[in-house]
Amino acid sequence: MHVEALISAETIERLEEQSGLLVRLYQAELAKDPFSPATKSTRSNMIALRHTIIQIYGEAAALDVTNAMDFAADTGPLVNRTL
């Protein structure tokens, strides 16, 4: 059982900024070519960041960051909104 680390508001803000940048990059690449290697790469980067947040801070923190970013309902292939 993992004990979730306390996460400061400053850390959440930084993670939101990093996540937001990756989402914008992914959306830009997706708009250019949904099947390009660049699109796949940016999506992989988003998944890797979420995995890292979960490993360091726990699932609840990853959900907090995702929820704080207020994702739009229409995010294309990122259906499960799992940043």
Secondary structure, DSSP 4 states (H G I P E B T S, - for coil): -PPPPP--HHHHHHHHHHHHHHHHHHHHHHHH-TTSHHHHHHHHHHHHHHHHHHHHH-HHHHHHHHHHTT--S--TT-TT---
